[in-house]
C-alpha cells in the first residue's frame, strides 16, 4: 500500500500530522509532504514505521 494512502487513513482516524510524525520520529512537515504527495517516495525504514503505526491503530491488518 502506498505511504500516501496510509498517512491519509491515519489522518482520517483522527491523528494529526504532528502525532504521526512523533510516532515515526519525523517532523510534522515531512508527514504533511508525504501525505499530500509532494514527496513521492521515502526510505524503507520510514515506510515500515508508518505500516507499523497503521497496524497498531488497527487501520490495516
N, CA, C and O atoms as a Maestro MAE file, in Angstrom:
{
 s_m_m2io_version
 :::
 2.0.0
}

f_m_ct {
 s_m_title
 :::
 protein
 m_atom[244] {
  # First column is atom index #
  i_m_mmod_type
  r_m_x_coord
  r_m_y_coord
  r_m_z_coord
  i_m_residue_number
  s_m_chain_name
  s_m_pdb_residue_name
  s_m_pdb_atom_name
  i_m_atomic_number
  :::
  1 25 0.850 -1.174 0.000 1 A "UNK " " N  " 7
  2 3 0.000 0.000 0.000 1 A "UNK " " CA " 6
  3 2 0.899 1.242 0.000 1 A "UNK " " C  " 6
  4 15 1.930 1.263 0.672 1 A "UNK " " O  " 8
  5 25 0.513 2.257 -0.741 2 A "UNK " " N  " 7
  6 3 1.305 3.481 -0.834 2 A "UNK " " CA " 6
  7 2 1.290 4.238 0.487 2 A "UNK " " C  " 6
  8 15 0.292 4.249 1.207 2 A "UNK " " O  " 8
  9 25 2.426 4.871 0.788 3 A "UNK " " N  " 7
  10 3 2.552 5.611 2.044 3 A "UNK " " CA " 6
  11 2 1.536 6.745 2.115 3 A "UNK " " C  " 6
  12 15 1.023 7.046 3.193 3 A "UNK " " O  " 8
  13 25 1.241 7.370 0.993 4 A "UNK " " N  " 7
  14 3 0.275 8.471 0.968 4 A "UNK " " CA " 6
  15 2 -1.100 7.986 1.434 4 A "UNK " " C  " 6
  16 15 -1.779 8.677 2.193 4 A "UNK " " O  " 8
  17 25 -1.501 6.824 0.989 5 A "UNK " " N  " 7
  18 3 -2.796 6.258 1.385 5 A "UNK " " CA " 6
  19 2 -2.803 5.940 2.878 5 A "UNK " " C  " 6
  20 15 -3.770 6.243 3.577 5 A "UNK " " O  " 8
  21 25 -1.722 5.329 3.364 6 A "UNK " " N  " 7
  22 3 -1.642 5.006 4.792 6 A "UNK " " CA " 6
  23 2 -1.707 6.257 5.656 6 A "UNK " " C  " 6
  24 15 -2.406 6.289 6.668 6 A "UNK " " O  " 8
  25 25 -0.976 7.281 5.251 7 A "UNK " " N  " 7
  26 3 -0.984 8.522 6.030 7 A "UNK " " CA " 6
  27 2 -2.355 9.184 6.018 7 A "UNK " " C  " 6
  28 15 -2.782 9.745 7.028 7 A "UNK " " O  " 8
  29 25 -3.041 9.126 4.898 8 A "UNK " " N  " 7
  30 3 -4.399 9.686 4.844 8 A "UNK " " CA " 6
  31 2 -5.357 8.899 5.725 8 A "UNK " " C  " 6
  32 15 -6.235 9.480 6.364 8 A "UNK " " O  " 8
  33 25 -5.194 7.582 5.761 9 A "UNK " " N  " 7
  34 3 -6.043 6.762 6.628 9 A "UNK " " CA " 6
  35 2 -5.773 7.067 8.100 9 A "UNK " " C  " 6
  36 15 -6.702 7.114 8.906 9 A "UNK " " O  " 8
  37 25 -4.511 7.273 8.451 10 A "UNK " " N  " 7
  38 3 -4.183 7.644 9.825 10 A "UNK " " CA " 6
  39 2 -4.786 9.002 10.167 10 A "UNK " " C  " 6
  40 15 -5.319 9.187 11.261 10 A "UNK " " O  " 8
  41 25 -4.705 9.939 9.249 11 A "UNK " " N  " 7
  42 3 -5.291 11.265 9.469 11 A "UNK " " CA " 6
  43 2 -6.810 11.151 9.618 11 A "UNK " " C  " 6
  44 15 -7.401 11.782 10.494 11 A "UNK " " O  " 8
  45 25 -7.435 10.343 8.761 12 A "UNK " " N  " 7
  46 3 -8.888 10.153 8.838 12 A "UNK " " CA " 6
  47 2 -9.313 9.507 10.155 12 A "UNK " " C  " 6
  48 15 -10.441 9.693 10.610 12 A "UNK " " O  " 8
  49 25 -8.399 8.745 10.763 13 A "UNK " " N  " 7
  50 3 -8.722 8.094 12.038 13 A "UNK " " CA " 6
  51 2 -8.658 9.071 13.205 13 A "UNK " " C  " 6
  52 15 -9.030 8.730 14.328 13 A "UNK " " O  " 8
  53 25 -8.181 10.297 12.935 14 A "UNK " " N  " 7
  54 3 -8.151 11.302 13.985 14 A "UNK " " CA " 6
  55 2 -6.768 11.746 14.408 14 A "UNK " " C  " 6
  56 15 -6.645 12.651 15.233 14 A "UNK " " O  " 8
  57 25 -5.722 11.136 13.869 15 A "UNK " " N  " 7
  58 3 -4.363 11.537 14.227 15 A "UNK " " CA " 6
  59 2 -3.962 12.798 13.462 15 A "UNK " " C  " 6
  60 15 -4.311 12.961 12.293 15 A "UNK " " O  " 8
  61 25 -3.238 13.672 14.120 16 A "UNK " " N  " 7
  62 3 -2.714 14.854 13.439 16 A "UNK " " CA " 6
  63 2 -1.370 14.497 12.795 16 A "UNK " " C  " 6
  64 15 -0.762 13.479 13.124 16 A "UNK " " O  " 8
  65 25 -0.924 15.348 11.879 17 A "UNK " " N  " 7
  66 3 0.388 15.138 11.272 17 A "UNK " " CA " 6
  67 2 1.482 15.165 12.337 17 A "UNK " " C  " 6
  68 15 2.457 14.419 12.254 17 A "UNK " " O  " 8
  69 25 1.314 16.018 13.327 18 A "UNK " " N  " 7
  70 3 2.286 16.092 14.419 18 A "UNK " " CA " 6
  71 2 2.349 14.761 15.179 18 A "UNK " " C  " 6
  72 15 3.437 14.259 15.461 18 A "UNK " " O  " 8
  73 25 1.194 14.196 15.507 19 A "UNK " " N  " 7
  74 3 1.159 12.932 16.242 19 A "UNK " " CA " 6
  75 2 1.758 11.796 15.424 19 A "UNK " " C  " 6
  76 15 2.489 10.956 15.949 19 A "UNK " " O  " 8
  77 25 1.442 11.779 14.136 20 A "UNK " " N  " 7
  78 3 2.009 10.747 13.257 20 A "UNK " " CA " 6
  79 2 3.527 10.907 13.211 20 A "UNK " " C  " 6
  80 15 4.268 9.936 13.368 20 A "UNK " " O  " 8
  81 25 3.977 12.133 12.996 21 A "UNK " " N  " 7
  82 3 5.406 12.388 12.931 21 A "UNK " " CA " 6
  83 2 6.138 12.006 14.202 21 A "UNK " " C  " 6
  84 15 7.220 11.420 14.161 21 A "UNK " " O  " 8
  85 25 5.540 12.343 15.321 22 A "UNK " " N  " 7
  86 3 6.143 11.996 16.613 22 A "UNK " " CA " 6
  87 2 6.248 10.478 16.760 22 A "UNK " " C  " 6
  88 15 7.238 9.970 17.287 22 A "UNK " " O  " 8
  89 25 5.236 9.764 16.300 23 A "UNK " " N  " 7
  90 3 5.216 8.306 16.411 23 A "UNK " " CA " 6
  91 2 6.261 7.634 15.522 23 A "UNK " " C  " 6
  92 15 6.780 6.570 15.863 23 A "UNK " " O  " 8
  93 25 6.569 8.259 14.381 24 A "UNK " " N  " 7
  94 3 7.527 7.642 13.453 24 A "UNK " " CA " 6
  95 2 8.859 8.395 13.409 24 A "UNK " " C  " 6
  96 15 9.710 8.117 12.564 24 A "UNK " " O  " 8
  97 25 9.030 9.354 14.329 25 A "UNK " " N  " 7
  98 3 10.294 10.094 14.503 25 A "UNK " " CA " 6
  99 2 10.683 10.932 13.287 25 A "UNK " " C  " 6
  100 15 11.835 10.916 12.855 25 A "UNK " " O  " 8
  101 25 9.719 11.659 12.745 26 A "UNK " " N  " 7
  102 3 9.990 12.631 11.680 26 A "UNK " " CA " 6
  103 2 9.209 13.903 11.989 26 A "UNK " " C  " 6
  104 15 8.233 13.863 12.738 26 A "UNK " " O  " 8
  105 25 9.631 15.034 11.419 27 A "UNK " " N  " 7
  106 3 8.892 16.278 11.642 27 A "UNK " " CA " 6
  107 2 7.496 16.242 11.016 27 A "UNK " " C  " 6
  108 15 7.243 15.505 10.063 27 A "UNK " " O  " 8
  109 25 6.617 17.043 11.564 28 A "UNK " " N  " 7
  110 3 5.250 17.167 11.038 28 A "UNK " " CA " 6
  111 2 5.275 17.557 9.571 28 A "UNK " " C  " 6
  112 15 4.447 17.087 8.790 28 A "UNK " " O  " 8
  113 25 6.217 18.412 9.186 29 A "UNK " " N  " 7
  114 3 6.291 18.874 7.796 29 A "UNK " " CA " 6
  115 2 6.578 17.726 6.834 29 A "UNK " " C  " 6
  116 15 6.064 17.721 5.716 29 A "UNK " " O  " 8
  117 25 7.380 16.763 7.245 30 A "UNK " " N  " 7
  118 3 7.665 15.601 6.398 30 A "UNK " " CA " 6
  119 2 6.410 14.767 6.209 30 A "UNK " " C  " 6
  120 15 6.118 14.322 5.099 30 A "UNK " " O  " 8
  121 25 5.667 14.553 7.287 31 A "UNK " " N  " 7
  122 3 4.408 13.807 7.197 31 A "UNK " " CA " 6
  123 2 3.458 14.514 6.234 31 A "UNK " " C  " 6
  124 15 2.836 13.874 5.386 31 A "UNK " " O  " 8
  125 25 3.350 15.823 6.367 32 A "UNK " " N  " 7
  126 3 2.463 16.601 5.513 32 A "UNK " " CA " 6
  127 2 2.863 16.476 4.046 32 A "UNK " " C  " 6
  128 15 2.003 16.286 3.185 32 A "UNK " " O  " 8
  129 25 4.149 16.580 3.754 33 A "UNK " " N  " 7
  130 3 4.625 16.473 2.366 33 A "UNK " " CA " 6
  131 2 4.373 15.083 1.788 33 A "UNK " " C  " 6
  132 15 3.991 14.951 0.625 33 A "UNK " " O  " 8
  133 25 4.585 14.063 2.588 34 A "UNK " " N  " 7
  134 3 4.320 12.699 2.118 34 A "UNK " " CA " 6
  135 2 2.824 12.473 1.902 34 A "UNK " " C  " 6
  136 15 2.411 11.884 0.903 34 A "UNK " " O  " 8
  137 25 2.027 12.945 2.846 35 A "UNK " " N  " 7
  138 3 0.580 12.743 2.760 35 A "UNK " " CA " 6
  139 2 -0.025 13.477 1.575 35 A "UNK " " C  " 6
  140 15 -0.972 12.990 0.958 35 A "UNK " " O  " 8
  141 25 0.521 14.652 1.253 36 A "UNK " " N  " 7
  142 3 -0.006 15.442 0.138 36 A "UNK " " CA " 6
  143 2 0.649 15.124 -1.199 36 A "UNK " " C  " 6
  144 15 0.323 15.745 -2.210 36 A "UNK " " O  " 8
  145 25 1.570 14.163 -1.213 37 A "UNK " " N  " 7
  146 3 2.174 13.746 -2.474 37 A "UNK " " CA " 6
  147 2 3.294 14.639 -2.975 37 A "UNK " " C  " 6
  148 15 3.734 14.489 -4.114 37 A "UNK " " O  " 8
  149 25 3.767 15.568 -2.145 38 A "UNK " " N  " 7
  150 3 4.880 16.424 -2.549 38 A "UNK " " CA " 6
  151 2 6.159 15.590 -2.622 38 A "UNK " " C  " 6
  152 15 6.931 15.709 -3.573 38 A "UNK " " O  " 8
  153 25 6.379 14.741 -1.608 39 A "UNK " " N  " 7
  154 3 7.452 13.750 -1.663 39 A "UNK " " CA " 6
  155 2 6.806 12.468 -2.174 39 A "UNK " " C  " 6
  156 15 5.879 11.946 -1.554 39 A "UNK " " O  " 8
  157 25 7.285 11.970 -3.284 40 A "UNK " " N  " 7
  158 3 6.687 10.778 -3.889 40 A "UNK " " CA " 6
  159 2 7.190 9.486 -3.263 40 A "UNK " " C  " 6
  160 15 6.526 8.454 -3.351 40 A "UNK " " O  " 8
  161 25 8.363 9.536 -2.627 41 A "UNK " " N  " 7
  162 3 8.911 8.313 -2.039 41 A "UNK " " CA " 6
  163 2 9.603 8.642 -0.719 41 A "UNK " " C  " 6
  164 15 9.833 9.803 -0.381 41 A "UNK " " O  " 8
  165 25 9.923 7.589 0.004 42 A "UNK " " N  " 7
  166 3 10.598 7.742 1.292 42 A "UNK " " CA " 6
  167 2 11.453 6.509 1.530 42 A "UNK " " C  " 6
  168 15 11.435 5.575 0.730 42 A "UNK " " O  " 8
  169 25 12.188 6.502 2.609 43 A "UNK " " N  " 7
  170 3 13.036 5.347 2.919 43 A "UNK " " CA " 6
  171 2 12.174 4.146 3.305 43 A "UNK " " C  " 6
  172 15 11.031 4.284 3.741 43 A "UNK " " O  " 8
  173 25 12.752 2.991 3.131 44 A "UNK " " N  " 7
  174 3 12.059 1.760 3.503 44 A "UNK " " CA " 6
  175 2 11.758 1.759 5.004 44 A "UNK " " C  " 6
  176 15 10.677 1.345 5.421 44 A "UNK " " O  " 8
  177 25 12.707 2.220 5.808 45 A "UNK " " N  " 7
  178 3 12.529 2.245 7.257 45 A "UNK " " CA " 6
  179 2 11.358 3.141 7.655 45 A "UNK " " C  " 6
  180 15 10.576 2.793 8.540 45 A "UNK " " O  " 8
  181 25 11.242 4.294 7.001 46 A "UNK " " N  " 7
  182 3 10.137 5.208 7.303 46 A "UNK " " CA " 6
  183 2 8.808 4.580 6.892 46 A "UNK " " C  " 6
  184 15 7.821 4.668 7.622 46 A "UNK " " O  " 8
  185 25 8.787 3.948 5.724 47 A "UNK " " N  " 7
  186 3 7.572 3.274 5.269 47 A "UNK " " CA " 6
  187 2 7.158 2.194 6.266 47 A "UNK " " C  " 6
  188 15 5.984 2.083 6.617 47 A "UNK " " O  " 8
  189 25 8.121 1.407 6.716 48 A "UNK " " N  " 7
  190 3 7.820 0.346 7.679 48 A "UNK " " CA " 6
  191 2 7.298 0.926 8.996 48 A "UNK " " C  " 6
  192 15 6.431 0.324 9.630 48 A "UNK " " O  " 8
  193 25 7.808 2.073 9.412 49 A "UNK " " N  " 7
  194 3 7.327 2.717 10.635 49 A "UNK " " CA " 6
  195 2 5.863 3.140 10.475 49 A "UNK " " C  " 6
  196 15 5.076 3.016 11.414 49 A "UNK " " O  " 8
  197 25 5.497 3.636 9.295 50 A "UNK " " N  " 7
  198 3 4.104 4.028 9.035 50 A "UNK " " CA " 6
  199 2 3.211 2.796 9.020 50 A "UNK " " C  " 6
  200 15 2.109 2.825 9.569 50 A "UNK " " O  " 8
  201 25 3.670 1.720 8.401 51 A "UNK " " N  " 7
  202 3 2.897 0.472 8.374 51 A "UNK " " CA " 6
  203 2 2.679 -0.040 9.797 51 A "UNK " " C  " 6
  204 15 1.572 -0.434 10.163 51 A "UNK " " O  " 8
  205 25 3.742 -0.030 10.587 52 A "UNK " " N  " 7
  206 3 3.633 -0.492 11.979 52 A "UNK " " CA " 6
  207 2 2.616 0.347 12.754 52 A "UNK " " C  " 6
  208 15 1.796 -0.196 13.495 52 A "UNK " " O  " 8
  209 25 2.669 1.660 12.584 53 A "UNK " " N  " 7
  210 3 1.721 2.546 13.263 53 A "UNK " " CA " 6
  211 2 0.291 2.260 12.817 53 A "UNK " " C  " 6
  212 15 -0.624 2.217 13.639 53 A "UNK " " O  " 8
  213 25 0.103 2.066 11.518 54 A "UNK " " N  " 7
  214 3 -1.232 1.769 10.987 54 A "UNK " " CA " 6
  215 2 -1.759 0.458 11.565 54 A "UNK " " C  " 6
  216 15 -2.950 0.345 11.858 54 A "UNK " " O  " 8
  217 25 -0.890 -0.523 11.730 55 A "UNK " " N  " 7
  218 3 -1.305 -1.786 12.339 55 A "UNK " " CA " 6
  219 2 -1.657 -1.599 13.810 55 A "UNK " " C  " 6
  220 15 -2.632 -2.173 14.296 55 A "UNK " " O  " 8
  221 25 -0.866 -0.800 14.517 56 A "UNK " " N  " 7
  222 3 -1.148 -0.537 15.937 56 A "UNK " " CA " 6
  223 2 -2.493 0.167 16.107 56 A "UNK " " C  " 6
  224 15 -3.215 -0.091 17.070 56 A "UNK " " O  " 8
  225 25 -2.822 1.047 15.183 57 A "UNK " " N  " 7
  226 3 -4.084 1.783 15.238 57 A "UNK " " CA " 6
  227 2 -5.230 1.004 14.587 57 A "UNK " " C  " 6
  228 15 -6.349 1.505 14.475 57 A "UNK " " O  " 8
  229 25 -4.936 -0.231 14.160 58 A "UNK " " N  " 7
  230 3 -5.913 -1.137 13.534 58 A "UNK " " CA " 6
  231 2 -6.534 -0.537 12.276 58 A "UNK " " C  " 6
  232 15 -7.719 -0.728 12.002 58 A "UNK " " O  " 8
  233 25 -5.711 0.198 11.508 59 A "UNK " " N  " 7
  234 3 -6.140 0.754 10.232 59 A "UNK " " CA " 6
  235 2 -5.981 -0.307 9.149 59 A "UNK " " C  " 6
  236 15 -6.793 -0.409 8.230 59 A "UNK " " O  " 8
  237 25 -4.907 -1.101 9.282 60 A "UNK " " N  " 7
  238 3 -4.670 -2.232 8.380 60 A "UNK " " CA " 6
  239 2 -4.376 -3.449 9.233 60 A "UNK " " C  " 6
  240 15 -4.165 -3.340 10.441 60 A "UNK " " O  " 8
  241 25 -4.364 -4.605 8.595 61 A "UNK " " N  " 7
  242 3 -4.096 -5.846 9.350 61 A "UNK " " CA " 6
  243 2 -2.703 -6.323 9.153 61 A "UNK " " C  " 6
  244 15 -2.316 -7.348 9.714 61 A "UNK " " O  " 8
  :::
 }
 m_bond[243] {
  # First column is bond index #
  i_m_from
  i_m_to
  i_m_order
  :::
  1 1 2 1
  2 2 3 1
  3 3 4 2
  4 3 5 1
  5 5 6 1
  6 6 7 1
  7 7 8 2
  8 7 9 1
  9 9 10 1
  10 10 11 1
  11 11 12 2
  12 11 13 1
  13 13 14 1
  14 14 15 1
  15 15 16 2
  16 15 17 1
  17 17 18 1
  18 18 19 1
  19 19 20 2
  20 19 21 1
  21 21 22 1
  22 22 23 1
  23 23 24 2
  24 23 25 1
  25 25 26 1
  26 26 27 1
  27 27 28 2
  28 27 29 1
  29 29 30 1
  30 30 31 1
  31 31 32 2
  32 31 33 1
  33 33 34 1
  34 34 35 1
  35 35 36 2
  36 35 37 1
  37 37 38 1
  38 38 39 1
  39 39 40 2
  40 39 41 1
  41 41 42 1
  42 42 43 1
  43 43 44 2
  44 43 45 1
  45 45 46 1
  46 46 47 1
  47 47 48 2
  48 47 49 1
  49 49 50 1
  50 50 51 1
  51 51 52 2
  52 51 53 1
  53 53 54 1
  54 54 55 1
  55 55 56 2
  56 55 57 1
  57 57 58 1
  58 58 59 1
  59 59 60 2
  60 59 61 1
  61 61 62 1
  62 62 63 1
  63 63 64 2
  64 63 65 1
  65 65 66 1
  66 66 67 1
  67 67 68 2
  68 67 69 1
  69 69 70 1
  70 70 71 1
  71 71 72 2
  72 71 73 1
  73 73 74 1
  74 74 75 1
  75 75 76 2
  76 75 77 1
  77 77 78 1
  78 78 79 1
  79 79 80 2
  80 79 81 1
  81 81 82 1
  82 82 83 1
  83 83 84 2
  84 83 85 1
  85 85 86 1
  86 86 87 1
  87 87 88 2
  88 87 89 1
  89 89 90 1
  90 90 91 1
  91 91 92 2
  92 91 93 1
  93 93 94 1
  94 94 95 1
  95 95 96 2
  96 95 97 1
  97 97 98 1
  98 98 99 1
  99 99 100 2
  100 99 101 1
  101 101 102 1
  102 102 103 1
  103 103 104 2
  104 103 105 1
  105 105 106 1
  106 106 107 1
  107 107 108 2
  108 107 109 1
  109 109 110 1
  110 110 111 1
  111 111 112 2
  112 111 113 1
  113 113 114 1
  114 114 115 1
  115 115 116 2
  116 115 117 1
  117 117 118 1
  118 118 119 1
  119 119 120 2
  120 119 121 1
  121 121 122 1
  122 122 123 1
  123 123 124 2
  124 123 125 1
  125 125 126 1
  126 126 127 1
  127 127 128 2
  128 127 129 1
  129 129 130 1
  130 130 131 1
  131 131 132 2
  132 131 133 1
  133 133 134 1
  134 134 135 1
  135 135 136 2
  136 135 137 1
  137 137 138 1
  138 138 139 1
  139 139 140 2
  140 139 141 1
  141 141 142 1
  142 142 143 1
  143 143 144 2
  144 143 145 1
  145 145 146 1
  146 146 147 1
  147 147 148 2
  148 147 149 1
  149 149 150 1
  150 150 151 1
  151 151 152 2
  152 151 153 1
  153 153 154 1
  154 154 155 1
  155 155 156 2
  156 155 157 1
  157 157 158 1
  158 158 159 1
  159 159 160 2
  160 159 161 1
  161 161 162 1
  162 162 163 1
  163 163 164 2
  164 163 165 1
  165 165 166 1
  166 166 167 1
  167 167 168 2
  168 167 169 1
  169 169 170 1
  170 170 171 1
  171 171 172 2
  172 171 173 1
  173 173 174 1
  174 174 175 1
  175 175 176 2
  176 175 177 1
  177 177 178 1
  178 178 179 1
  179 179 180 2
  180 179 181 1
  181 181 182 1
  182 182 183 1
  183 183 184 2
  184 183 185 1
  185 185 186 1
  186 186 187 1
  187 187 188 2
  188 187 189 1
  189 189 190 1
  190 190 191 1
  191 191 192 2
  192 191 193 1
  193 193 194 1
  194 194 195 1
  195 195 196 2
  196 195 197 1
  197 197 198 1
  198 198 199 1
  199 199 200 2
  200 199 201 1
  201 201 202 1
  202 202 203 1
  203 203 204 2
  204 203 205 1
  205 205 206 1
  206 206 207 1
  207 207 208 2
  208 207 209 1
  209 209 210 1
  210 210 211 1
  211 211 212 2
  212 211 213 1
  213 213 214 1
  214 214 215 1
  215 215 216 2
  216 215 217 1
  217 217 218 1
  218 218 219 1
  219 219 220 2
  220 219 221 1
  221 221 222 1
  222 222 223 1
  223 223 224 2
  224 223 225 1
  225 225 226 1
  226 226 227 1
  227 227 228 2
  228 227 229 1
  229 229 230 1
  230 230 231 1
  231 231 232 2
  232 231 233 1
  233 233 234 1
  234 234 235 1
  235 235 236 2
  236 235 237 1
  237 237 238 1
  238 238 239 1
  239 239 240 2
  240 239 241 1
  241 241 242 1
  242 242 243 1
  243 243 244 2
  :::
 }
}
